[in-house]
Amino acid sequence: MQTVSSQSLAVPLPAEAPARRFDLDLGLCGVLLAALFLALPLANATGNSFWADLLNRVMILAIAATSLNLLVGIGGLVSLGHAAFLGIGAYTVGICAELGLTAGGVQLAIALAVATLFALVTGMVALRTRGVHFIMITLAFGQMLYFVMIGLRQFGGDDGLTINEGSQFPAPFTLENRTVLYYTVLAVLALTLFGFARLRRSRFGLVLLGAKGSERRVAASGFDPFRYRLAAYVLAGAVCAVAGFLSANHTSFVTPEIMGWTRSAELIFIVILGGTGTLAGPLLGAILFLLIEELLGSVTIYWHFPFGLLLILVALFARGGIVGLLTRRGQP
């Protein structure tokens, strides 16, 4: 049986990083999840449903960003079409509801199947390229799907699709109940983060990191980088589709904009802002992104400009994102 070691792949491993930094990253993630758990009762007690709605959006965006973090942070694969999977999950709910199929389990299975197939087919093409070519191919595939949904007038076209009946699950797991939906999204987020933490320290994550650093060394060690990258690409797409599924149930509305390249760019911004390859990065990045959008968006429609400046500052002075900055300062 093949074994993997840091010497054979010659790349820094998460397990070899300072234990203190990893513990701080893990601890920060735990604090954020605990705060989200307590936030809903606090919002209900104060009668401020706006914050509950905003935190739902934060968590859904964090799930999608965590799936992209698997590609960017571990695999070194920057996809500018990742939001296509978000759209697949959301449109599955909307189209199934239009056709009278409201069983949540069936909808989720269809969303995962379609996202997996789309990722498998597009990944087999895109992953044969690197760098800017990979970015452009993923962008092309994402935009192809975007324009397909615009052309489907029977499902709203560019006007979007209103979902009159959400995904139906047996009681008490009915997503029409906002409290159940909130804690369902929180549970999925926690599970996604747990899976990411386990994966980045596993042999699978090690091979992805090795291929990111030196594809030739990984191949010489007896591992096929293409197969591991394709598996990561499919897994990331499936997780992002789950985020889209939850988003559709949250908003009861879906438009092609959910899978546009600008949404993919926002996911990349979130990952970079929070910290690529870190556990808490996508969640912290999603919180900051939506807070900036809400606070500055109420002042000016050009809120992307100061956000862009913030991203430039992070790229220049905090290479590991906000989480990297915090964990470095937290070290003795």
C-alpha positions in Angstrom: 0.0 0.0 0.0 1.3 3.5 -0.9 2.3 5.8 1.9 2.8 9.5 1.7 5.3 11.5 3.6 6.3 15.1 3.6 9.8 14.1 2.4 8.4 12.3 -0.7 6.2 15.2 -1.7 8.6 17.9 -0.5 5.8 20.4 0.5 4.9 21.9 3.8 2.0 20.1 5.4 -0.7 21.5 7.6 0.2 18.9 10.2 3.8 20.3 10.2 2.7 23.9 10.6 3.1 25.3 14.1 0.6 23.6 16.3 -0.2 26.9 18.0 -1.3 28.5 14.7 -3.5 25.5 13.8 -5.1 25.6 17.3 -5.8 29.3 16.9 -7.4 28.8 13.5 -9.5 25.9 14.9 -10.4 27.9 18.0 -11.4 31.0 16.0 -13.7 28.7 13.9 -15.3 27.3 17.1 -15.9 30.8 18.5 -17.6 31.9 15.2 -19.8 28.8 15.1 -20.8 29.3 18.8 -21.6 32.9 18.1 -23.8 31.9 15.2 -25.6 29.4 17.3 -26.4 32.0 19.9 -27.2 34.8 17.5 -30.7 33.6 16.4 -32.2 33.6 20.0 -30.7 37.0 20.6 -32.1 38.3 17.3 -35.5 36.9 18.1 -35.4 38.3 21.6 -34.6 41.8 20.3 -37.2 41.5 17.5 -34.5 42.1 14.9 -35.2 39.5 12.2 -32.9 41.4 9.7 -29.8 40.1 11.5 -31.1 36.5 11.4 -31.6 36.8 7.7 -28.2 38.3 7.2 -26.5 35.5 9.2 -28.3 32.9 7.1 -26.8 34.5 4.0 -23.4 34.6 5.7 -23.5 30.9 6.5 -24.7 29.8 3.0 -22.0 32.0 1.4 -19.4 30.5 3.8 -20.4 26.9 2.8 -19.9 27.9 -0.9 -16.6 29.6 -0.1 -15.3 26.7 1.9 -15.9 24.4 -1.1 -13.9 26.8 -3.2 -11.2 27.0 -0.5 -10.6 23.3 -1.1 -9.6 24.1 -4.7 -7.8 27.4 -4.1 -6.3 26.9 -0.7 -5.3 23.2 -1.0 -5.2 22.5 -4.7 -4.0 25.8 -6.0 -6.9 25.9 -8.5 -8.5 29.3 -9.0 -11.9 28.7 -10.5 -13.9 31.6 -11.9 -16.9 29.5 -12.7 -17.5 28.0 -9.2 -20.8 29.8 -8.8 -22.3 27.6 -11.5 -22.6 24.9 -8.9 -24.4 27.3 -6.6 -26.9 27.9 -9.4 -27.3 24.2 -10.1 -28.4 23.6 -6.5 -30.7 26.6 -6.4 -32.3 26.0 -9.8 -32.9 22.3 -8.9 -35.2 23.4 -6.1 -37.0 26.0 -8.3 -37.4 23.8 -11.4 -38.5 20.7 -9.3 -41.1 22.9 -7.5 -42.4 24.2 -10.9 -42.8 20.6 -12.0 -44.6 19.6 -8.8 -41.7 17.7 -7.2 -41.3 19.2 -3.7 -39.7 16.2 -1.8 -36.6 17.7 -0.3 -34.6 14.5 -0.3 -35.3 13.9 -4.0 -34.4 17.5 -4.9 -31.2 17.3 -3.0 -30.3 14.0 -4.6 -31.0 15.5 -8.1 -28.9 18.6 -7.3 -25.9 16.5 -6.1 -26.2 14.3 -9.2 -26.4 17.1 -11.7 -23.5 19.1 -9.9 -21.4 15.9 -9.8 -21.9 15.2 -13.5 -21.3 18.8 -14.5 -18.1 18.9 -12.4 -16.9 15.6 -13.8 -17.4 16.6 -17.4 -16.1 20.1 -17.1 -13.3 19.1 -14.7 -11.9 16.5 -17.1 -11.4 19.3 -19.6 -10.4 22.2 -17.4 -8.0 20.3 -15.2 -5.8 19.5 -18.3 -4.8 23.2 -18.1 -3.1 25.4 -15.5 -3.0 28.9 -14.4 -4.8 31.5 -16.4 -6.0 28.9 -18.9 -7.8 27.0 -16.1 -9.4 30.2 -14.9 -10.6 31.1 -18.4 -12.0 27.6 -19.1 -13.9 27.4 -15.8 -15.2 30.9 -16.5 -16.4 29.8 -20.0 -18.2 26.7 -18.6 -19.8 28.8 -15.9 -21.0 31.4 -18.4 -22.3 28.8 -20.7 -24.6 27.5 -18.0 -25.5 31.1 -17.1 -26.7 31.8 -20.6 -28.6 28.5 -20.8 -30.6 29.5 -17.7 -31.3 33.0 -19.2 -32.6 31.3 -22.3 -35.0 29.0 -20.4 -38.1 31.3 -20.5 -40.4 28.6 -19.1 -38.3 28.8 -15.9 -38.2 32.6 -15.7 -35.3 33.4 -17.9 -33.3 36.5 -16.8 -36.3 37.6 -14.7 -35.7 34.8 -12.3 -38.0 32.1 -10.9 -40.2 32.4 -7.8 -40.3 29.3 -5.7 -43.8 29.1 -4.3 -43.2 25.9 -2.3 -39.9 25.1 -0.8 -38.3 21.7 -0.2 -40.5 19.4 1.9 -39.0 17.3 4.6 -40.7 15.3 7.4 -41.6 17.2 10.5 -39.9 18.7 12.5 -37.3 19.2 9.8 -39.5 21.6 7.7 -37.3 24.3 6.1 -40.3 26.6 5.9 -39.8 27.2 9.6 -37.1 29.9 9.7 -35.6 28.6 12.9 -35.3 25.1 11.5 -33.8 26.5 8.3 -31.3 28.6 10.3 -30.0 25.7 12.4 -30.0 23.4 9.4 -27.7 25.8 7.5 -25.6 26.1 10.6 -25.3 22.3 10.9 -24.3 22.0 7.3 -21.7 24.7 7.7 -20.3 23.0 10.8 -20.2 19.7 8.9 -18.5 21.3 5.9 -15.8 22.9 8.0 -15.2 19.7 9.9 -14.8 17.8 6.6 -12.4 20.5 5.3 -10.3 20.3 8.5 -10.1 16.5 8.2 -9.4 16.5 4.5 -6.6 19.1 4.6 -4.7 16.9 7.1 -5.4 13.6 5.3 -3.4 11.8 2.6 -5.8 13.2 0.0 -5.1 16.7 1.1 -1.4 16.0 1.2 -1.4 14.8 -2.4 -3.3 18.0 -3.5 -0.8 20.1 -1.6 2.1 18.2 -3.1 0.7 18.6 -6.6 0.3 22.3 -5.9 4.0 22.6 -5.0 5.5 20.1 -7.4 3.3 18.0 -9.7 6.3 16.2 -11.1 7.4 15.0 -7.6 3.9 13.7 -6.8 3.7 11.8 -10.1 7.2 10.3 -9.4 5.9 9.2 -6.0 3.3 7.0 -7.7 0.2 9.3 -7.4 -1.8 10.7 -10.3 -2.3 14.4 -9.6 -5.1 14.6 -12.3 -7.3 12.0 -10.5 -6.9 13.7 -7.1 -7.6 17.1 -8.5 -10.6 15.8 -10.4 -11.9 14.2 -7.2 -11.4 17.5 -5.3 -13.1 19.5 -8.1 -16.2 17.1 -8.1 -16.4 17.2 -4.3 -16.1 21.1 -4.2 -18.9 21.3 -6.8 -21.2 19.0 -4.9 -20.7 20.9 -1.6 -21.4 24.2 -3.4 -24.6 22.8 -4.9 -25.8 22.1 -1.3 -25.2 25.7 -0.6 -27.3 26.6 -3.6 -30.0 24.2 -2.4 -30.1 26.0 1.0 -30.0 29.4 -0.7 -33.1 28.7 -2.8 -35.0 27.6 0.3 -33.9 30.7 2.1 -34.8 33.3 -0.5 -37.7 31.4 -2.3 -36.4 33.0 -5.4 -33.5 32.2 -7.9 -32.1 34.1 -10.9 -29.3 33.3 -13.3 -27.2 36.0 -11.5 -26.5 33.4 -8.8 -24.3 31.5 -11.2 -22.7 34.6 -13.0 -19.0 35.2 -13.0 -19.3 38.1 -10.6 -20.7 35.7 -7.9 -17.7 33.4 -8.5 -15.4 36.4 -8.1 -17.1 37.3 -4.9 -16.4 33.8 -3.6 -12.7 34.2 -4.5 -12.6 37.5 -2.7 -14.1 36.0 0.4 -11.6 33.1 0.4 -8.6 35.5 -0.1 -10.0 38.0 2.5 -10.4 35.4 5.1 -7.3 33.4 4.3 -6.7 30.7 1.7 -6.2 27.2 3.1 -7.4 28.2 6.6 -10.4 26.7 8.3 -12.0 29.8 9.6 -11.1 32.0 6.6 -14.2 31.4 4.4 -16.6 32.0 7.3 -14.8 35.1 8.5 -14.5 36.4 5.0 -18.2 35.9 4.4 -19.0 37.8 7.6 -16.8 40.7 6.6 -18.0 40.7 3.0 -21.7 40.9 3.8 -21.2 43.4 6.6 -19.3 45.7 4.2 -22.0 45.2 1.6 -24.8 46.1 4.0 -23.0 49.0 5.8 -21.4 50.6 2.8 -24.1 49.6 0.4 -26.5 51.8 2.3 -24.2 54.7 1.8 -23.1 54.4 -1.8 -23.7 52.1 -4.7 -19.9 52.0 -5.3 -19.3 49.9 -2.2 -17.2 47.5 -4.2 -14.5 50.2 -4.5 -13.6 50.4 -0.7 -13.9 46.6 -0.6 -11.4 46.3 -3.4 -9.0 48.6 -1.5 -9.4 46.4 1.5 -8.6 43.3 -0.6 -5.5 45.0 -1.9 -4.3 45.8 1.6 -4.9 42.2 2.7 -3.0 41.0 -0.3 -0.1 43.3 0.4 0.2 43.1 4.2 -1.6 40.0 5.3 -0.7 37.2 2.8 -2.6 34.6 4.8 -5.7 36.8 5.0 -7.4 38.0 8.1 -7.0 34.6 9.8 -3.4 34.4 8.9 -2.8 37.8 10.4 -4.7 36.9 13.6 -2.9 33.6 14.1 0.5 35.1 13.5 -0.2 37.8 16.1 -1.6 35.2 18.5 1.7 33.2 18.6 4.0 33.7 21.5 
